Amino acid sequence: MSILKRIKESFNRFLERSAKANKESYGSGVPDCCKMNNQVSRSK
């Protein structure tokens, strides 16, 4: 296996672990601050 493939796989595992930790800490929903600042303008 080439070094680049090993680095890529290692980085992907790191991202998966980070995503899992974030989901456990913060949940899987949209943060309140994102909902609060959502300004939808409808021009019709």
N, C-alpha and C positions, 0 to 999 in steps of 0.2 A: 504494500500500500504506500502510495506516495505521501510525502510530508504534507503537501497541501490538502489532501483528502483527510488526513488525520486532524489537521488544524480545523478544517471546516466541520468535521463531525464533533470535535471538542467544543467548538463555539456553538453549534446547534444544541448540544446537550446543556451548555451553560444557559442559553436562552430559554430552553424548556424548564430548567430548574427555576430561573428567575420568574417566568410566567406563572409557574405553580405557586411560588412564594407570594407573589403579588396578589394572585387570586385568593389565597388563604387569608392574607392580611386585609385586603380591601374589598373583596367580593368581586363578582363578575359584572356588576351593573355599571351604568354611566355615573360618574361622580356628580355630586350636587352642583359643584361649581360650573360644570359644563351645561347642566340644565338651566342654571340661573342666567348665564350669559348668552343663551341661545335666542337670537333675535331673528325671527323669520318675517321677512317683508313680503307681502303679497300685493302685487301691483296688477290689478285687472280693471 
